[in-house]
């Protein structure tokens, strides 16, 4: 309605002017209108061209984003594969711990599922468990493979592996969520662990799970300085130390999933490692 009113007013003015001065009035009114019309056409044409360019730019950006996502996915896959190789290298330095990280990963995931972690949380837990000992790359063989008890200095070097592992993984941005569990997987529930002396719920849940899984696999593995324990014996020790060294919730979850009532498997020794690094039990 406002447009019609304005156009009607203009038409009335043109009619009055035409009766007053004739054809000149039409030219006086028509010229500005033609100029306005031309200006509108130019503006609309420019807007359409700009919109077309913006669409092209958006399509180009979308294609570039897809390419970047594919490149980032490939980079993550290759970086993860490289880190898995490094993790396997850490285990392979000692024939007695071959496959340890894979077994800890499977145990930790089984505990995590029993506790009720989401798939996203399980993915992070699996990464942290697989790389929990990656910091041992910085530990000299003379310390890591020493068959006798470590002295204070050597023990201090060994204790650094958790913090060093966290620093290594932190440099890979896409694994940043796994860093807290790696750094704190040797914290004790009563606060007597390392590197920061965290206690109870202060310790990330992933770190508490890995601590239990790591301890169980270590007890079931034959070492140069001791024989492997049976599953019931290992569970008894975990149970006795729940609330002090280990998280009671994680120990309880492990007890529910470990098939201790079945025939005991043979202890894991340096030559007993399965070809695929799988844990000895069906979890």
C-alpha positions as CSV (number, residue, x, y, z in Angstrom):
1,X,0.0,0.0,0.0
2,X,2.7,2.6,0.7
3,X,4.3,1.9,-2.7
4,X,1.0,2.4,-4.4
5,X,0.4,5.7,-2.6
6,X,3.8,7.0,-3.5
7,X,3.4,5.9,-7.2
8,X,0.0,7.5,-7.3
9,X,1.4,10.8,-5.9
10,X,4.1,10.8,-8.5
11,X,1.6,10.0,-11.3
12,X,-0.6,12.9,-10.1
13,X,2.4,15.3,-10.1
14,X,3.3,14.2,-13.6
15,X,-0.3,14.7,-14.8
16,X,-0.5,18.2,-13.2
17,X,2.9,19.2,-14.7
18,X,2.0,17.8,-18.1
19,X,-1.2,20.0,-18.2
20,X,0.9,23.0,-17.1
21,X,4.1,22.7,-19.3
22,X,3.4,19.9,-21.7
23,X,5.9,17.2,-22.8
24,X,8.8,18.8,-21.0
25,X,7.2,17.8,-17.7
26,X,7.3,14.2,-18.8
27,X,11.0,14.5,-19.5
28,X,11.7,16.2,-16.2
29,X,10.0,13.4,-14.3
30,X,11.0,10.5,-16.5
31,X,14.7,11.1,-16.6
32,X,15.3,10.7,-12.8
33,X,13.0,7.6,-12.9
34,X,15.1,6.1,-15.7
35,X,18.3,6.9,-13.9
36,X,16.9,5.3,-10.7
37,X,15.8,2.2,-12.7
38,X,19.2,1.9,-14.3
39,X,20.9,2.3,-10.9
40,X,18.7,-0.5,-9.5
41,X,19.5,-2.8,-12.4
42,X,23.2,-2.2,-11.9
43,X,22.9,-2.7,-8.2
44,X,20.9,-6.0,-8.6
45,X,23.4,-7.2,-11.2
46,X,26.3,-6.4,-8.9
47,X,24.5,-8.2,-6.0
48,X,23.9,-11.3,-8.2
49,X,27.5,-11.4,-9.3
50,X,28.7,-11.0,-5.7
51,X,26.3,-13.7,-4.5
52,X,27.6,-16.0,-7.3
53,X,31.2,-15.3,-6.3
54,X,30.4,-16.0,-2.6
55,X,28.8,-19.3,-3.6
56,X,31.9,-20.2,-5.6
57,X,34.1,-19.2,-2.6
58,X,31.9,-21.2,-0.2
59,X,32.2,-24.3,-2.5
60,X,35.9,-23.8,-2.7
61,X,36.2,-23.5,1.1
62,X,34.0,-26.6,1.5
63,X,36.2,-28.6,-0.8
64,X,39.3,-27.4,1.0
65,X,37.8,-28.3,4.3
66,X,37.1,-31.8,3.0
67,X,40.7,-32.1,1.8
68,X,42.0,-30.9,5.1
69,X,39.8,-33.3,7.0
70,X,41.1,-36.2,4.9
71,X,44.7,-35.0,5.3
72,X,44.2,-34.6,9.1
73,X,42.6,-38.1,9.3
74,X,45.5,-39.6,7.4
75,X,48.0,-37.7,9.6
76,X,46.2,-39.0,12.7
77,X,46.2,-42.5,11.5
78,X,49.9,-42.4,10.5
79,X,50.9,-40.7,13.8
80,X,48.9,-43.2,15.8
81,X,50.5,-46.1,13.9
82,X,53.9,-44.6,14.6
83,X,53.2,-44.2,18.3
84,X,51.9,-47.8,18.4
85,X,55.2,-48.9,16.9
86,X,57.0,-46.9,19.6
87,X,54.9,-48.5,22.3
88,X,55.6,-51.9,20.9
89,X,59.3,-51.0,20.8
90,X,59.2,-50.1,24.5
91,X,57.7,-53.5,25.3
92,X,60.2,-55.3,23.0
93,X,63.1,-53.9,24.9
94,X,62.4,-56.5,27.6
95,X,61.3,-59.9,26.4
96,X,59.5,-60.3,29.7
97,X,57.2,-57.4,29.0
98,X,56.5,-58.1,25.3
99,X,52.8,-57.3,24.5
100,X,52.3,-55.7,27.9
101,X,50.8,-52.5,26.6
102,X,48.3,-54.3,24.4
103,X,47.2,-56.5,27.2
104,X,46.9,-53.5,29.6
105,X,44.8,-51.8,26.9
106,X,42.4,-54.7,26.6
107,X,42.1,-55.1,30.4
108,X,41.5,-51.4,30.8
109,X,38.8,-51.3,28.2
110,X,37.1,-54.3,29.8
111,X,37.1,-52.5,33.1
112,X,35.9,-49.3,31.5
113,X,33.0,-51.1,29.9
114,X,32.1,-52.7,33.1
115,X,32.1,-49.4,34.9
116,X,29.8,-47.9,32.2
117,X,32.1,-45.5,30.3
118,X,30.8,-44.0,27.1
119,X,32.3,-44.9,23.7
120,X,34.2,-41.6,23.6
121,X,35.6,-42.2,27.1
122,X,36.6,-45.8,26.1
123,X,38.4,-44.4,23.0
124,X,40.5,-42.1,25.2
125,X,41.1,-44.8,27.7
126,X,42.3,-47.2,25.0
127,X,44.8,-44.6,23.7
128,X,46.0,-43.8,27.2
129,X,46.4,-47.5,28.1
130,X,48.3,-48.3,24.9
131,X,50.7,-45.5,25.4
132,X,50.9,-45.5,29.2
133,X,54.6,-46.7,29.2
134,X,55.8,-44.7,26.2
135,X,57.9,-42.5,28.6
136,X,60.1,-45.5,29.2
137,X,61.8,-44.6,25.9
138,X,63.7,-42.1,28.1
139,X,64.8,-44.7,30.6
140,X,68.2,-46.2,30.0
141,X,68.4,-49.9,29.4
142,X,70.8,-50.3,32.3
143,X,67.9,-49.2,34.6
144,X,64.9,-50.6,32.7
145,X,66.4,-54.1,32.3
146,X,68.3,-54.3,35.6
147,X,67.5,-57.7,37.1
148,X,68.3,-56.6,40.7
149,X,66.5,-54.0,42.9
150,X,66.9,-50.4,41.7
151,X,68.8,-48.0,43.9
152,X,67.4,-44.6,44.8
153,X,68.8,-42.8,41.8
154,X,67.7,-45.5,39.4
155,X,64.2,-45.6,40.9
156,X,64.0,-41.8,40.4
157,X,64.8,-42.2,36.8
158,X,62.2,-44.9,36.5
159,X,59.6,-42.8,38.2
160,X,60.0,-40.1,35.6
161,X,58.6,-42.2,32.8
162,X,55.0,-41.3,33.6
163,X,55.6,-37.6,33.3
164,X,57.9,-38.0,30.3
165,X,55.2,-40.1,28.6
166,X,52.6,-37.4,29.1
167,X,55.0,-34.9,27.5
168,X,55.5,-37.1,24.5
169,X,51.8,-37.7,23.9
170,X,50.9,-34.1,24.6
171,X,52.9,-33.0,21.6
172,X,50.3,-34.9,19.5
173,X,47.3,-32.6,19.8
174,X,44.7,-35.2,18.9
175,X,45.8,-37.4,21.8
176,X,45.8,-34.6,24.3
177,X,42.7,-36.0,26.1
178,X,44.8,-39.2,27.0
179,X,47.5,-37.2,28.7
180,X,46.1,-37.0,32.3
181,X,45.6,-40.8,32.4
182,X,49.1,-41.4,31.2
183,X,50.7,-38.9,33.6
184,X,48.8,-40.2,36.7
185,X,48.6,-43.9,36.1
186,X,51.1,-44.5,39.0
187,X,49.2,-42.4,41.5
188,X,48.0,-44.4,44.6
189,X,44.5,-44.1,45.9
190,X,45.8,-43.0,49.3
191,X,48.0,-40.3,47.8
192,X,51.4,-42.1,48.2
193,X,52.0,-42.5,44.4
194,X,53.7,-40.3,41.8
195,X,54.3,-38.0,40.1
196,X,51.9,-35.5,41.9
197,X,50.7,-37.5,45.0
198,X,47.1,-37.2,44.0
199,X,44.5,-39.2,46.0
200,X,41.1,-40.9,45.5
201,X,38.8,-38.9,43.1
202,X,41.6,-36.4,42.4
203,X,43.2,-39.1,40.2
204,X,41.6,-39.3,36.8
205,X,39.4,-42.3,36.4
206,X,41.3,-43.5,33.3
207,X,44.5,-43.4,35.3
208,X,42.9,-45.5,38.1
209,X,41.7,-48.1,35.6
210,X,45.1,-48.3,33.9
211,X,46.8,-48.6,37.3
212,X,44.8,-51.7,38.2
213,X,45.1,-53.2,34.7
214,X,48.9,-52.6,34.7
215,X,49.3,-54.1,38.1
216,X,47.3,-57.3,37.2
217,X,49.3,-57.9,34.0
218,X,52.6,-57.3,35.8
219,X,51.6,-59.9,38.4
220,X,50.6,-62.4,35.8
221,X,53.8,-62.0,33.9
222,X,57.0,-63.9,34.7
223,X,59.9,-61.5,35.4
224,X,63.6,-62.1,36.0
225,X,63.3,-61.4,39.7
226,X,60.0,-63.4,40.3
227,X,57.6,-65.9,38.9
228,X,54.2,-65.1,37.6
229,X,51.3,-65.4,40.1
230,X,48.0,-67.2,39.5
231,X,44.9,-65.1,38.8
232,X,43.4,-65.7,42.2
233,X,46.6,-64.7,43.9
234,X,46.8,-61.5,41.9
235,X,43.2,-60.6,42.6
236,X,43.7,-61.2,46.3
237,X,46.6,-58.7,46.3
238,X,44.6,-56.2,44.4
239,X,41.7,-56.6,46.8
240,X,44.0,-56.3,49.9
241,X,45.4,-53.1,48.5
242,X,42.1,-51.6,47.4
243,X,41.6,-48.2,49.0
244,X,45.3,-47.8,49.6
245,X,47.2,-48.4,46.3
246,X,44.2,-49.2,44.0
247,X,40.8,-47.7,43.4
248,X,38.2,-49.9,45.0
249,X,35.7,-49.3,42.3
250,X,38.1,-50.4,39.6
251,X,39.2,-53.5,41.5
252,X,35.6,-54.5,42.0
253,X,34.9,-54.1,38.3
254,X,37.9,-56.2,37.5
255,X,36.7,-59.0,39.8
256,X,33.3,-59.0,38.1
257,X,34.9,-59.5,34.6
258,X,37.8,-61.8,35.3
259,X,37.0,-65.5,34.8
260,X,38.7,-66.8,37.9
261,X,36.4,-69.7,38.2
262,X,37.6,-71.3,35.0
263,X,40.8,-73.3,34.7
264,X,43.8,-71.1,35.4
265,X,45.7,-70.1,32.2
266,X,49.4,-70.7,32.0
267,X,51.4,-67.7,33.4
268,X,52.6,-65.3,30.8
269,X,56.3,-65.6,30.2
270,X,58.8,-64.2,27.7
271,X,58.0,-66.8,25.1
272,X,54.3,-67.1,25.8
273,X,53.2,-63.9,24.1
274,X,50.3,-64.5,21.7
275,X,51.0,-63.6,18.0
276,X,48.5,-60.7,18.1
277,X,49.4,-59.4,21.5
278,X,46.0,-60.3,22.8
279,X,45.3,-60.8,26.5
280,X,45.2,-64.4,27.7
281,X,41.6,-64.2,28.9
282,X,38.3,-63.8,27.1
283,X,37.0,-60.5,28.6
